[in-house]
């Protein structure tokens, strides 16, 4: 099964986003202060921000 992944780097803000889906959801913190995760209402990960 092929999965599309979008990768976006903001040079000015110095962060990288990896997007696995365009679902609605919310950001949550991780154990690493430099990494945020976006998850859907069921807790499935679909975006990571470094």
C-alpha positions in Angstrom: 0.0 0.0 0.0 1.4 3.4 -1.0 1.2 6.3 1.5 1.7 9.9 0.6 3.8 11.9 3.0 4.2 15.7 2.8 7.4 17.2 4.2 7.7 20.9 4.8 10.6 22.9 6.2 10.2 26.5 7.4 13.7 28.0 7.2 12.7 31.2 9.0 11.0 29.4 11.9 13.5 26.6 11.7 11.1 23.7 12.0 10.3 20.7 9.9 6.8 19.2 9.5 6.1 15.6 8.4 2.4 15.2 7.5 0.9 11.8 7.0 -2.8 12.9 6.5 -4.9 16.1 6.3 -7.3 15.0 9.1 -8.6 17.3 11.8 -7.0 16.9 15.1 -4.9 18.5 17.9 -1.3 19.0 18.8 0.2 17.3 21.8 3.5 17.5 23.6 6.0 14.7 23.6 8.8 13.8 26.1 11.2 15.8 23.8 10.6 19.6 24.0 11.6 20.0 20.4 8.9 17.6 19.0 5.2 18.0 18.8 2.7 15.4 17.5 -0.7 16.0 15.8 -3.2 13.3 16.5 -6.8 12.7 15.5 -9.7 12.2 17.9 -8.8 8.5 18.2 -5.2 9.3 19.1 -3.7 8.2 15.8 -0.6 10.1 14.9 -0.6 11.9 11.5 1.8 14.8 11.8 5.2 15.4 13.5 6.7 18.8 14.0 10.5 19.1 14.8 
